[in-house]
Amino acid sequence: VKTPDRLVHVPPGVQCFVGNEARRRRLIEERVVAVFEGWDYEEIIPPLYDYAEVFAGPALSPKTYSFVGRDGSVLALRPDFTSLLAKVAAGRLRDRPTPIRLYYSGEVLRYEPPKAGRQSELHQMGLEHLGGGRSAADAEVLAIAAECLDRLGARSWVLAVGHVGVFTGLLAEAGLAPDDLETLRERVEGKDAGGVGEVLDRCGVAPEAARAVRRLTELQGDVGVLDEAARAFAFSPPASAAVRELQAVVGALQAAGLGDRVAVDLGEVRGLDYYTGLVFRAYASGLGFEVGGGGRYDSLLERFGRPLPAVGFMFGLDRLALLLERQGTLPASAAAPAEAVTGPLLGDALRQARARRAAGTRVRFGNGGER
Amino acid sequence: VSLTVALSKGKLLAGTEALFRRVGLAFPEGEGRRLVVTAGSLRFLFVKDMDVPTYVEYGVADCGIAGRDVLLETGSDVYEPLDLGFGHCRLVVARRREASFAYESTSTIRVATKYPRVASNHFLARGVSAEVVRLAGSVEIAPGLGLADCIVDVVETGRTLEENGLTPVEDVAASSARLIVNRASFHARREEVGALLQALRSGVQQEGRNTQNSGSLSRRGAIRPNAATPSGSPPAPTRSDVSEG
């Protein structure tokens, strides 16, 4: 009789890790979590599901697995951690003084076709810094991300840092329709100067702002880019303020010895409905897509009734594992060989095995049939 | 070998070779059937045109050359920092000349295309329900044979459409060849990628000036590079698997 397909097939989007693969992931998780703890972040283990409203947002909603609870309320499997942490920080931890530093490590579920090292079920490790000084918090989380990559032994990695306030600041007075703004954002994100120009022309954006927005597609590279941006965007107070903010953070990272690891990219403008300030992505040579990223989101907490500035980031465990495997930089994680313990009398053998265990030895308990 | 570049042996190959040679970059000579070829300091991958963005998105190739039509279809998350100024064409909706379908009077439009994602998005945005029939080629014959009401396809000159009794009714997007770059390579290998980008940009600008002086070559998609090729024989470009419109 053939085993039913559903008892054999693996549904798309989920994975199963066995033995060394699982051990490797655990090792990565332990190292990252140790860095988070080292910077005095507290772990939070939020629920697997919550009311769907908690995760409402144009980016996440379409990717959320939602279902109807027994009382008729719409629930959703967590598609990210940040909303849940924001809810707890604004609710249960309402009276706790800021800054609040929280970290998490666990799976999220997203309804998207498996692609680019990303499944529907993904393990994220990240942290949120709620309240506190903006530049200090931004610099802190970037330094933490950098330390994680170092501790994992990753090579030739770089943090590409931008600030969405430059883009939104330059266009603050342009009065673009949301659709046009999104098309423009998408073209800036793709560094497509021609496409950016087309949208700007079509929308009749003032020449000075249009010239400046076009430059966002090329203003990337080392820290000197920020001086150039400061000069080029001096006409726009909000864009200049954003550049100054970025200068303060990048300057601090440079002073702390991370100058080589920072790449400024003013065309990094993902998630405008969510991010409000500094944004960054971690890239490394050997893996085509980012291993992590994050940024400042000062308006999210207000939704939950406690307006607080916030910044955070996360790493994808799957992608980190892939990167370290490609780079061959993860220390060997195979288990120590086990000592076989066996004997004619089950009780004697078991006593001996317990004694070996008490001494910390890895044992393989055999009773007869097993080698 | 520093960078890996993904190319297709389709309609963009000739323009690509001309550009590389113009700026003094090595380009594979007629390499027959080899799909991975090193020339100078670059490694070239020859893949299907629709696969170029995938190789670049995954970082298997650091850079690639792909039409905007293909990028729209694959929706790949890559940088596209340079319009290379050749391979111009348009993505259009076309129907039979004598047919008279109107969106208002058709509940569901059946559309044959090699660009299912582009077609779906186009009709979604217009509020029209469309049944997309995915074909691998020869899309132009579908309306005449009753397989579809219309097609979404690329056109360059419009001759193929005309010869098959079709006429364009709506523009979907304009297209041209683009340099695309993997996100991680762009940042983690900034100097090498930047140098290639700079070289190609200068070649595009140079060609732009030449074209201004000597008439409009630029609207022609596949410029045969023989005349412009300073040395070596071009790798016989296979006939495009993308239809000449």
Boltz contact constraints between the chains, C-beta under 6 A:
constraints:
  - contact:
      token1: [A, 156]
      token2: [B, 188]
      max_distance: 6.0
  - contact:
      token1: [A, 158]
      token2: [B, 187]
      max_distance: 6.0
  - contact:
      token1: [A, 158]
      token2: [B, 188]
      max_distance: 6.0
  - contact:
      token1: [A, 160]
      token2: [B, 187]
      max_distance: 6.0
  - contact:
      token1: [A, 190]
      token2: [B, 79]
      max_distance: 6.0
  - contact:
      token1: [A, 190]
      token2: [B, 80]
      max_distance: 6.0
  - contact:
      token1: [A, 191]
      token2: [B, 79]
      max_distance: 6.0
  - contact:
      token1: [A, 191]
      token2: [B, 81]
      max_distance: 6.0
  - contact:
      token1: [A, 192]
      token2: [B, 80]
      max_distance: 6.0
  - contact:
      token1: [A, 194]
      token2: [B, 83]
      max_distance: 6.0
  - contact:
      token1: [A, 263]
      token2: [B, 187]
      max_distance: 6.0
  - contact:
      token1: [A, 283]
      token2: [B, 184]
      max_distance: 6.0
  - contact:
      token1: [A, 283]
      token2: [B, 187]
      max_distance: 6.0
  - contact:
      token1: [A, 283]
      token2: [B, 188]
      max_distance: 6.0
  - contact:
      token1: [A, 284]
      token2: [B, 188]
      max_distance: 6.0
  - contact:
      token1: [A, 285]
      token2: [B, 188]
      max_distance: 6.0
  - contact:
      token1: [A, 288]
      token2: [B, 58]
      max_distance: 6.0
  - contact:
      token1: [A, 288]
      token2: [B, 59]
      max_distance: 6.0
  - contact:
      token1: [A, 288]
      token2: [B, 182]
      max_distance: 6.0
  - contact:
      token1: [A, 288]
      token2: [B, 184]
      max_distance: 6.0
